[in-house]
């Protein structure tokens, strides 16, 4: 019998990239080096590779094979994978960090160090594309170990950035595993200035 993690990765394997990644691609930024934090089954990694980015994908689960089997030869040459927890990672200097539906799952006591690691690894004029859970998310009532932030707390993370896109999203929708929930998300595209 498959574990809930295996079911999740199989469900999300062929999912379209997140909208904020598509919006970022539409900015026509020259491709460079990127990191996809919490890459899962690779929906954002694959989109970046198809748009000529070199991508290091990081996840706590070993999803490298799931991603590699979806790549052509050129894309595979521009792809690297590392299995680790965010608190253990040593990020290289990059032009882009993508973190969709991953940072809220960091250990609370490690989050400030993880965020510092992210901002230090971004080159000046590099981009962050990702999202954070808001306080009105259903899981804020039931999953105390996750990170939920106010709008002001999210914006404070980007004091050295120019916010290119900042969208607050609230909607009732299903999770990848089919659970009904109220989502409260802050979707961000930001460019590092200092």
C-alpha positions, 0 to 999 in steps of 0.5 A: 500500500502506498504511503500518503507521501507517495500518493501526494507526489503521484497526484502532483507529478503532472501538475501545472506550474504555480501561477507565480512561477508563470508570472515570473517567466513572463517578466522575461528575466535572463535565465541563470541559476535557480533553487527550487525549495521544497520542489516536490514532484517538480512542477516549478523545477520543470517549468524553469528548466524548459525556460533555460534555467539551471536548477538545483531542486531541494526536497526532504524526500528523494523525488529526483527520479520523478523529476528526471523522468520528465526531462529531455537531455538538455533539461536533465543536464541543467538539473541537480537535486539535493535531498535535505531539510531546509535547516541543513541546507547550504545554498549557493549564490543564485539569481532566483529562489522559488519556494511554493508551499514549502517555507510554512512547513519549516521548523519555527525555531529554524525559520529566521536562519532559513530566511537569512540563508535564502536572502544571503544566497540571492545575488543583488537583483536576484528574485524570490518567487514563493508563498506564505500561509496567512493567519486565516488558513484552516490549518492555522487552527489545527496544525500548530507546527506550521508557520502562519504570518500576517501581511505585515510579517510577510512584507517585513521579510522583504525590507531589502526587496522590491515587491513586484507582485504581492497577492493575498489569496483566500479561497475554499479549495481542495488540497492535493490529497482531496481534503477541503480547506480554506486557503489563506496565502500570500503570493510573492514575486520580489527582487533583491535590492541590497 
